[in-house]
Structure formats: structure tokens, C-alpha cells
Amino acid sequence: MSKAGIKHKNILTNSIHCGDSAILLKQISDDSIDLVITSPPYYQQRVYNYSTMGIGLEASVEKYLESLMDVFCEIIRIIKPSGNIVYNLGDKYIGSSLSLIPYRFALMASSQDKIKLVNNITWVKNNPTPRQFDRRLVSSTEPFFHFIKSSQYYYDRKSFESSKPPPKKINKPTSRLGSKYRELIKLADLTNLEKEKANKALDEVISEVRKGVLCGFRMKIRGIHAEAFGGQSGGRKQQIKKQGFTIIKMRGDTIKKDVIFSPVETIPGIKHCAVYPLGIIREFVKLLCPVNGIVLDPYLGSGTSAIAAKIEGRNYIGMDVDPVYCSEAEGRIKNVSKN
């Protein structure tokens, strides 16, 4: 990880820059950043220290979205073809109706040339603000939108551990393993040849389970089970259609879901009123940025993105319009050491 910093015109890595990110980003070289991860100020949700500066206080949602897109277009320019972009946004009730601001932004962003939306990852807050509404439920989720610039984006799937389910007890295979499917094969409206092939495939997958190669399996049989989703050649739907069955093998890998469970964080002594959880950002940094790569946050706030980058052995660039937050973030970062 760079100590002195890598210069991008007048912007150094491993440093925080105070000012309007729409202007500062113009000093970043094209195709030079590995990951942009950020959470812009939400629309008319909070009054920050410098209430006349920055975005979030526009007169209309449309103006707010325009401000977001001005910065997003610069981000498209500076992100590498192998890079990733992650935006976290919250919604706003206007006239007792949700405005769907995050999703309106996601539609505008994904309509830009070269940009694709890979995932809408839902953050489920374990400790939402305790409120009691008579006519609606308490909002306890927010989206993290993951955008890419090309199909060659960096992605370390194995590193993502944000929603670990409790470990499942794997039962020792018994002599009756697969007996249910054998009965269903008998009942199915398959040809004799199809039934023979189905039983042979069942024997093979049972053998893999007994050897420990697989932790389990599922079998779907034409006319017995619901039709599989999809329809690409070679997919499960086509297998059922052509051969009368398909087998889903389970290798024990944890399913990586697009849901993150994490409490809202507060940090004693930090003035910033909207701190997102360090654990979530560390997960995204590991997933979407290579070691020694550059993580940039154009709305740095309390400094969480930079801290996550430093802990995980990545370089960082932070930007914020508020000098008080910039100072606080610098203080937090100095007290952090790399893992």
C-alpha cells in the first residue's frame, strides 16, 4: 500500500480532499480508480454542518437527482474498465408517499452508456429507529446498488461473508438416501429409457454424497416437479425437457445472497449524523477492489470508506464538502492500522 500517495493531477491517494466532489473529481485521471463506494447525503433528510453547501437540500427531487448524476458521470469516467461502483441511498416520504428516490437514481444511472447494474443489495437494519406508525410499517432497509463499466470487473466472490447463516448439520448418508426419488421416477410419465438414465444418474450422485464430494442434492423430474426457471440451452429447464430429469448438486459452498444484516452504527465523539457500518464497507472493499487498489468516496462524511480501505490493504481517496467532517475523518483514519 502506498505511503506517499499516487498523484492524480492535484489529487493524492491516501489523503482526504475538502471541497465539492463534482469539481475535485475532474482532477482524477480517466480509468484510474478500482472502486467507488459512497453514500451521498439523502434528499432533505438531515441538516449537515454546512447547510448551504453540498447536495441534499435541493428544492425538488428532480434537482437532487441531477446533482447526483453530475457526480456519477464523472465517476464513470474515472473508474477502470475492471472497476466497480457502489451507491447507498435512502428514500424520503413526501406528502405521505415514498418518493422511490434510490430506484429513480438507479434507473438514471444504469441508463448511461457503458454502465450496467449488477445487484441491488439490501441492507437490513437490525436496529432501525424505534418509531410507532399507525398507518405504515417502520422502514428498516436500504439499497446498495452495484454498477459496473465492463464485464471484466474485479470480483472476489469467496471473500464476501456478510450474511453467514448458522452452520448446517450435515447428516450422515443412510441406506435410504435417494429412495424418495426412486419412487417418483417409477411414478413419472417417462419412457423406460428415460427412467433408466434417471436411475443411473441418481446412483452416481448418491455415490458422490457417500464419498463426501457433495453435501447433498436435489432431483427434479418431468411431470412431477414444477418446471425449472430459465430456458437457456443446457440449463435445467432444457435438461428436464430433453431427458426427463435434472439433478442439482450441492457442494457445501455458502450461498452468497444479495442481503446484508447489520445494525446502524454510531461513533462516540463523531459529529456526523449518518455513519454507515464499517463491517458492510469492508465486505464490499474485499469483494470489489484488489489488494493495493484505489477506493474513492466522493461523499466521505465520517471517513468509513477510507478506514475500510486502509484496514483491508487498499489505497483510498476521500472527498467531502464539509471541513469539519474532513477533519474528523482524518483523525479517525490516523488511529487505524492495516490488518
Residue pairs with C-beta under 8 A, 6 or more apart in sequence:
1 14
1 292
1 310
1 313
1 314
1 315
1 338
2 13
2 14
2 292
2 315
3 14
5 12
5 13
5 14
5 15
5 315
6 12
6 13
6 294
6 315
8 27
8 28
8 29
8 32
8 317
9 27
9 28
9 29
10 27
11 17
11 24
11 27
11 28
11 317
12 317
13 294
13 315
13 316
13 317
14 310
14 315
14 316
14 317
15 317
15 318
16 300
16 303
16 306
16 318
16 319
16 320
16 326
16 329
16 330
16 333
17 24
17 317
17 318
17 319
17 326
18 319
18 320
18 321
18 322
18 323
18 326
19 319
19 321
20 53
20 54
20 321
21 71
21 74
21 298
21 299
21 319
21 320
21 321
22 67
22 70
22 71
22 74
24 298
24 319
25 71
25 74
25 75
25 78
25 298
25 319
26 74
28 74
28 78
28 296
28 317
29 78
30 77
30 78
31 77
31 78
31 79
31 80
31 81
32 78
32 80
32 294
33 75
33 78
33 79
33 80
33 83
33 294
33 295
33 296
33 317
34 79
34 80
34 82
34 83
34 84
34 154
34 288
34 289
34 290
34 293
34 294
34 295
34 314
35 83
35 84
35 85
35 86
35 284
35 285
35 288
35 289
35 293
35 294
35 295
35 296
35 314
36 75
36 78
36 79
36 83
36 84
36 85
36 86
36 295
36 296
36 297
36 298
37 85
37 86
37 281
37 284
37 285
37 288
37 295
37 296
37 297
37 305
38 86
38 87
38 88
38 297
38 298
38 299
38 300
38 305
39 87
39 88
39 89
39 274
39 276
39 299
39 301
40 55
40 56
40 68
40 71
40 87
40 89
40 298
40 299
41 48
41 54
41 55
41 56
41 274
41 299
42 56
42 89
42 90
42 91
42 92
42 101
42 274
43 56
43 58
43 61
43 64
43 92
43 99
43 101
44 56
44 57
44 64
44 92
45 56
45 90
45 92
45 274
46 56
46 273
46 274
48 54
48 56
48 273
48 322
48 325
49 271
49 322
49 324
49 325
50 321
50 322
50 323
50 324
51 57
53 321
53 322
54 299
54 321
54 322
55 64
55 67
55 68
56 64
58 64
58 66
58 67
61 92
61 94
61 99
61 101
61 104
64 101
65 101
65 104
65 105
65 108
68 105
68 108
69 105
69 108
69 109
71 298
72 85
72 87
72 109
72 112
73 112
75 85
75 298
76 85
76 112
76 114
76 115
76 149
78 296
79 85
79 149
80 149
81 149
81 150
81 152
81 153
82 150
82 152
82 153
82 154
83 148
83 149
83 153
83 154
84 146
84 147
84 148
84 153
84 154
84 155
84 288
84 289
85 115
85 146
85 147
85 148
85 149
86 144
86 145
86 146
86 147
86 284
86 288
87 105
87 106
87 109
87 144
87 145
87 147
88 123
88 142
88 143
88 144
88 145
88 276
89 101
89 102
89 105
89 142
89 143
89 145
90 101
90 102
90 142
91 98
91 99
91 100
91 101
91 102
91 139
92 98
92 99
92 101
93 99
102 142
102 143
102 145
103 143
105 145
106 117
106 120
106 143
106 145
109 115
109 117
109 145
109 147
110 116
110 117
110 147
114 149
114 150
115 147
115 148
115 149
116 147
116 148
117 145
117 146
117 147
118 146
118 147
118 148
118 153
119 144
119 145
119 146
119 258
120 143
120 144
120 145
120 146
120 258
121 143
121 144
121 145
121 146
121 258
121 259
121 260
122 141
122 142
122 143
122 144
122 258
122 259
122 260
123 141
123 142
123 143
123 144
123 260
123 262
123 280
124 140
124 141
124 259
124 260
124 261
124 262
125 140
125 141
125 142
125 262
125 263
125 264
126 261
126 262
126 263
127 263
127 264
128 138
128 139
128 140
128 264
129 138
129 264
130 138
131 138
144 260
144 280
144 284
146 288
153 288
154 288
154 289
154 290
154 293
155 287
155 288
156 286
156 287
156 288
156 290
157 256
157 287
159 283
159 286
159 287
160 256
160 283
160 286
160 287
161 254
161 283
162 260
162 261
162 262
162 279
162 280
162 283
163 257
163 259
163 260
163 261
164 254
165 254
170 215
170 216
170 252
173 206
173 209
173 210
177 206
177 209
177 210
178 202
178 205
178 206
181 202
181 219
181 221
182 199
182 202
184 219
184 221
184 224
185 195
185 198
185 199
185 202
185 221
185 245
186 195
187 224
188 195
188 198
188 221
188 222
188 223
188 224
188 244
189 222
189 223
190 198
190 221
190 222
190 223
190 244
190 245
191 244
194 243
194 244
194 245
195 244
197 243
197 244
197 245
198 219
198 221
198 243
198 244
198 245
201 245
201 247
202 219
202 247
205 214
205 217
205 219
205 247
205 249
208 214
208 217
208 249
209 215
209 216
209 217
213 251
214 249
214 250
214 251
214 252
215 250
215 251
215 252
216 250
217 247
217 248
217 249
217 250
218 247
218 248
218 250
219 245
219 246
219 247
219 248
220 226
220 228
220 236
220 240
220 245
220 246
220 247
220 248
221 240
221 244
221 245
222 240
222 241
222 244
222 245
227 237
227 240
228 235
228 236
228 237
228 240
228 246
229 236
229 237
230 236
230 237
231 237
231 238
232 238
236 246
236 248
239 245
239 246
240 246
260 280
260 283
262 277
262 279
262 280
263 277
264 277
265 275
265 276
265 277
265 278
266 275
267 275
267 302
267 332
270 302
270 328
270 332
271 324
271 325
271 328
272 301
272 302
272 325
272 328
274 301
275 301
275 302
275 304
276 304
277 304
278 304
278 307
278 308
281 304
281 305
281 307
281 308
282 308
282 311
282 312
284 308
285 295
285 305
285 308
285 309
285 312
285 314
286 312
289 295
289 309
289 312
289 314
290 314
291 312
291 313
291 314
292 313
292 314
292 315
293 314
293 315
294 314
294 315
294 316
294 317
295 305
295 306
295 308
295 309
295 314
295 315
295 316
295 317
296 316
296 317
296 318
296 319
297 305
297 306
297 316
297 317
297 318
297 319
298 319
299 319
299 320
300 306
300 318
300 319
300 320
300 325
300 326
300 329
301 320
301 325
301 329
302 325
302 328
302 329
302 332
303 318
303 325
303 328
303 329
303 330
303 332
303 333
305 316
305 318
306 316
306 317
306 318
306 329
306 333
307 332
307 333
307 336
309 315
309 316
310 316
310 333
310 336
310 337
310 338
311 336
311 337
311 338
311 339
312 338
312 339
313 338
313 339
318 326
318 329
320 326
320 329
